[in-house]
Amino acid sequence: MSRSFAPYVPAMIYMRLEVASQPGMWRMAAERTAPELAAASTTVGPLAAIGCGTSWFVAQTIAPMRETAGYGPTELHQLLAVRRAGRPAKEVVAVAGTPVALAADALSVLGHADEMSVVQTRCATSVVAATRVALGEDVEPLAPSVVLDHSESGPPS
């Protein structure tokens, strides 16, 4: 292998392993966090969903699922949350012990879905899967849809 490819190899390996592991992560997230997400997702009435980057796209995905299930409007916000006191905050994180996790009133930790690659989709898809389960859907039929394309012979040049 060319020396110039060396920095890409671990990232590519992590990415492939993490993408391939997603169905298992969905199952674990459904078992471990669906009850906690159900409390937040199925409370009738308005819900503010916030996020930044991938978390914002997760919020955009969850909002119509919750509304279609009949639990009320979900407002999407991109904001800076500065909190001294106020309404309880329910957080979903991949890493416990972070400032967000420590400030939460209710916490779901998806530590099993934390990632090493730059792709960072395993936690996001696990939150969506757990929310689907919390809203009464079965995620098992989705698991076989994860297919990796192994046709690439090496890192980008």
C-alpha atoms as one frame of an Amber mdcrd trajectory, in Angstrom:
protein
   0.000   0.000   0.000   1.218   3.446  -0.845   2.353   5.471   2.097   0.056
   8.356   1.084  -2.996   6.104   1.656  -2.076   5.272   5.249  -4.076   8.084
   6.910  -7.232   7.034   5.048  -7.171   3.348   5.911  -8.328   3.543   9.550
 -11.066   6.024   8.661 -12.298   3.816   5.836 -12.263   0.731   8.047 -14.145
   2.538  10.835 -16.687   3.886   8.364 -17.418   0.476   6.838 -17.651  -1.218
  10.215 -19.881   1.496  11.626 -22.239   1.519   8.652 -22.461  -2.290   8.721
 -23.175  -2.222  12.467 -26.149   0.133  12.189 -28.929  -2.502  12.250 -27.505
  -3.874  15.507 -27.278  -0.331  16.888 -30.934   0.267  15.965 -31.975  -2.846
  17.855 -29.979  -1.823  20.934 -31.272   1.744  20.787 -34.830   0.460  20.504
 -34.384  -1.774  23.556 -32.476   0.704  25.693 -33.903   4.117  24.837 -37.351
   3.683  23.301 -39.076   3.916  26.719 -37.303   7.191  27.518 -37.912   8.595
  24.038 -41.533   7.493  24.242 -42.057   9.754  27.236 -40.775  12.751  25.270
 -42.125  11.829  21.840 -45.596  10.677  22.821 -46.557  13.427  25.234 -49.507
  15.090  23.530 -48.876  18.728  22.719 -46.244  20.907  21.144 -42.633  19.770
  21.266 -39.597  21.850  20.354 -36.923  19.815  18.582 -33.505  21.394  18.288
 -30.211  20.391  16.817 -27.094  21.462  15.015 -25.610  19.676  12.012 -26.653
  16.023  11.898 -28.757  16.491  15.031 -30.770  19.116  13.160 -31.509  16.592
  10.399 -32.529  14.028  13.016 -34.950  16.590  14.483 -36.347  17.198  10.974
 -36.860  13.448  10.548 -38.503  12.907  13.928 -40.922  15.854  13.664 -43.206
  14.481  10.928 -43.111  10.967  12.431 -44.397  12.336  15.728 -47.003  14.562
  14.085 -48.258  11.746  11.827 -48.661   9.549  14.906 -51.031  12.181  16.297
 -49.029  13.642  19.175 -49.204  17.256  18.094 -47.078  19.825  16.352 -43.319
  19.649  16.526 -41.553  22.942  16.063 -38.066  22.846  14.652 -35.542  25.292
  16.005 -31.908  25.973  15.420 -30.829  27.855  18.480 -28.251  28.420  21.101
 -29.556  26.971  24.328 -28.414  28.963  27.337 -30.155  27.556  30.349 -30.079
  28.597  33.955 -33.557  27.479  34.837 -36.770  26.835  33.012 -38.507  23.947
  31.372 -37.014  20.480  31.861 -34.575  19.474  29.151 -34.680  15.967  27.714
 -31.453  15.114  25.916 -30.271  12.256  23.716 -26.481  11.957  23.534 -23.895
   9.386  22.462 -21.369  10.279  25.156 -22.237  10.574  28.840 -20.433  13.146
  30.960 -20.495  15.922  28.361 -21.727  19.385  29.369 -25.048  18.793  27.567
 -25.519  15.434  29.280 -24.671  16.865  32.692 -27.165  19.725  32.262 -30.065
  17.505  31.182 -33.022  16.804  33.426 -33.792  13.560  31.571 -31.127  11.747
  29.600 -30.912   8.955  27.039 -27.332   7.841  26.405 -26.611   5.926  23.205
 -23.047   5.118  24.201 -23.106   1.898  22.196 -23.640   3.999  19.031 -20.702
   6.392  19.503 -18.445   6.557  16.458 -14.818   6.894  15.452 -15.245   7.621
  11.731 -15.960  11.021  10.251 -19.254   9.810   8.790 -21.064   9.960  12.159
 -24.358   8.347  11.122 -24.650   5.465  13.568 -25.869   7.553  16.492 -28.201
   9.614  14.295 -29.858   6.586  12.715 -30.106   4.945  16.150 -32.037   7.940
  17.514 -34.423   7.794  14.547 -34.854   4.024  14.982 -35.517   4.332  18.722
 -38.033   7.108  18.067 -39.794   4.919  15.488 -40.075   2.161  18.107 -41.259
   4.666  20.722 -44.007   5.691  18.285 -45.069   2.065  17.781 -43.192   1.111
  14.595 -41.119  -2.024  14.037 -37.568  -1.285  12.828 -36.620  -4.912  12.226
 -37.798  -4.900   8.572 -35.404  -1.986   7.909 -32.299  -3.822   9.102 -31.688
  -5.898   5.928 -31.692  -2.697   3.847 -28.165  -1.812   5.017 -25.875  -2.952
   2.231 -22.264  -1.918   1.734 -20.760  -1.426  -1.694 -17.419  -3.229  -1.542
 -16.525  -2.387  -5.136 -14.128   0.403  -4.193 -10.579  -0.808  -4.345  -8.944
   1.809  -2.208  -8.947   5.298  -0.759  -9.561   8.355  -2.907  -6.561   9.586
  -4.849
